[in-house]
Amino acid sequence: MTSYYLIIYLIGFKIETIVTCLKWNAIIGTVLFAYGVYGNQAVRNVVEERDSKYPAYRRYDTKNWNLPMLYLGAITLLPIRLCIGIGMTIFISSYAVFVMLTAC
């Protein structure tokens, strides 16, 4: 009977940990996306005077950007992709250093 309670306790602890990680994932994703959206206001705002001078750099898809949907994607995917990208960068750079050191 004691092991049964231990299993329930461990499952509850793991679920609580997963929920906490998902909450932090959502918070970090929202903050990173808000910072990015704030930084590209010049790109999102269509100014005909500017865009007529530089037609090659005009964005025609800004009318299709739906910020609530972008926030939803940022909450769920952005921090995970960021961690994977940083991890891959560290792995590739450390592997390159290892290859350079062993090539001598």
ChimeraX attribute file (.defattr): number of C-alpha atoms within 10 A of each C-alpha:
attribute: neighborCount
match mode: 1-to-1
recipient: residues
	/A:1	5
	/A:2	6
	/A:3	8
	/A:4	8
	/A:5	10
	/A:6	11
	/A:7	11
	/A:8	11
	/A:9	12
	/A:10	11
	/A:11	12
	/A:12	12
	/A:13	12
	/A:14	12
	/A:15	12
	/A:16	12
	/A:17	12
	/A:18	12
	/A:19	12
	/A:20	12
	/A:21	12
	/A:22	14
	/A:23	14
	/A:24	14
	/A:25	18
	/A:26	21
	/A:27	16
	/A:28	18
	/A:29	23
	/A:30	21
	/A:31	14
	/A:32	16
	/A:33	21
	/A:34	13
	/A:35	11
	/A:36	11
	/A:37	16
	/A:38	11
	/A:39	11
	/A:40	10
	/A:41	10
	/A:42	10
	/A:43	13
	/A:44	15
	/A:45	11
	/A:46	15
	/A:47	11
	/A:48	11
	/A:49	8
	/A:50	11
	/A:51	13
	/A:52	11
	/A:53	10
	/A:54	10
	/A:55	10
	/A:56	8
	/A:57	11
	/A:58	16
	/A:59	13
	/A:60	8
	/A:61	8
	/A:62	12
	/A:63	10
	/A:64	7
	/A:65	10
	/A:66	9
	/A:67	11
	/A:68	9
	/A:69	10
	/A:70	13
	/A:71	19
	/A:72	15
	/A:73	15
	/A:74	23
	/A:75	23
	/A:76	18
	/A:77	14
	/A:78	20
	/A:79	20
	/A:80	14
	/A:81	12
	/A:82	12
	/A:83	11
	/A:84	12
	/A:85	12
	/A:86	11
	/A:87	12
	/A:88	12
	/A:89	12
	/A:90	12
	/A:91	12
	/A:92	12
	/A:93	12
	/A:94	12
	/A:95	12
	/A:96	11
	/A:97	12
	/A:98	11
	/A:99	11
	/A:100	10
	/A:101	9
	/A:102	7
	/A:103	7
	/A:104	5
